[in-house]
Amino acid sequence: MRLFSRLSWQMCMVAIAVTLAGTSSAQEQYPNREIKIIVPFPAGGGTDITARLLGEQLRKILGQSTVIDNRAGASGMIGTQAVAKATPDGYLLLVASGEMAVNPHLYKSMAYDWEKELAPITNLVKVPNVLVVNADVPAKSVQELIAYAKDNPRKLTFSSSGIGNPQQLTGELFNKLAGVQIVHVPYKGAAPQIADVAGKHITMTFVSIAAALPFIDSGKVRPIGVTSLTRVPMMPDVPAVAEYAPLAGFDVVNFFGFYAPANIPDPILRKLNAAAAQGFKDTEVTTKLKGLGFEPATDTPEQFREFVKAKSKQFAKIIVDANVKVDQ
């Protein structure tokens, strides 16, 4: 019996050693096949553009093909869930936007918990919005817009891409800090959101710089301020909303980040982080991103996790204060 037990123990230890060696070898060889990145929104949007730039850089740096898989629906939750429930081997990844920090505070029932089921790899970009008004609005500054809104309570409107998205939350925070009552009008997507401001059906909106630029250039909308704490390099003449003293500290930016399933081996996590950071320092990539009004902002996995948690706390307060609700 003792001989049998000793042999069994030795065989068990050999099996464990073989398994660990195989795992270590797999991590060292990563990646050895195609990588898929899920984008939980339709093709053509900011998240998708960022993911495709990332995918091309990963292909160059890691030496494996990278495929973008758009799985839109349920405010980004369908695509995000697919990655949260995936095998944590580094071959199914996610690029998602600020909904990661918003959805837990809007939806009572979610199929995943990002803090437990996703591993943040790095932030990729920060995305300030620009506050624009239609051409008939007399205000030419944040201060004048607030005065105009106070003279016309609940008569002005602001549009967003939908209930609960970061653009609406930006507008609700503006209402609170400025002490005004500008009525929210939700749309399904950025195109109609900005088009109806240009068409003078809506007073104003907070929208991505890329979406607003054609309308700014044509004179159909007027930029009043940007939502980051400081000015944006591609619009140096447009002040930050925070430059108006009563709204000092106003800082609401969207972000597009890179995630893996939780429990991904740390060497693979670090390899992906390093590749993304290297790729987003490429001059051609940074030029394209800045041309869209995006700010490259890679960081460590630990820093990114804390960033998402901080944004989640910020959005949660706005949602409660403005009593924002969605149908579920």
Stockholm file with secondary structure:
# STOCKHOLM 1.0

chainA/1-328         MRLFSRLSWQMCMVAIAVTLAGTSSAQEQYPNREIKIIVPFPAGGGTDITARLLGEQLRKILGQSTVIDNRAGASGMIGTQAVAKATPDGYLLLVASGEMAVNPHLYKSMAYDWEKELAPITNLVKVPNVLVVNADVPAKSVQELIAYAKDNPRKLTFSSSGIGNPQQLTGELFNKLAGVQIVHVPYKGAAPQIADVAGKHITMTFVSIAAALPFIDSGKVRPIGVTSLTRVPMMPDVPAVAEYAPLAGFDVVNFFGFYAPANIPDPILRKLNAAAAQGFKDTEVTTKLKGLGFEPATDTPEQFREFVKAKSKQFAKIIVDANVKVDQ
#=GR chainA/1-328 SS CHHHHHHHHHHHHHHHHHHHHHHHHHHHHCCCSCEEEEESSCTTSHHHHHHHHHHHHHHHHHCSCEEEEECCCGGGHHHHHHHHTSCSSSSEEEEECTHHHHGGGTCSCCSCCHHHHEEEEEEEEEEEEEEEEETTCCCCSHHHHHHHHHHSTTTCEEEESSTTSHHHHHHHHHHHHHTCCCEEEECSSHHHHHHHHHTTSSSEEEEEHHHHHHHHHTTSEEEEEESSSSCCTTSTTSCBGGGSGGGTTCCCEEEEEEEEETTCCHHHHHHHHHHHHHHTTCHHHHHHHHHTTCEECCCCHHHHHHHHHHHHHHHHHHHHHHTCCCCC
#=GC SS_cons         CHHHHHHHHHHHHHHHHHHHHHHHHHHHHCCCSCEEEEESSCTTSHHHHHHHHHHHHHHHHHCSCEEEEECCCGGGHHHHHHHHTSCSSSSEEEEECTHHHHGGGTCSCCSCCHHHHEEEEEEEEEEEEEEEEETTCCCCSHHHHHHHHHHSTTTCEEEESSTTSHHHHHHHHHHHHHTCCCEEEECSSHHHHHHHHHTTSSSEEEEEHHHHHHHHHTTSEEEEEESSSSCCTTSTTSCBGGGSGGGTTCCCEEEEEEEEETTCCHHHHHHHHHHHHHHTTCHHHHHHHHHTTCEECCCCHHHHHHHHHHHHHHHHHHHHHHTCCCCC
//
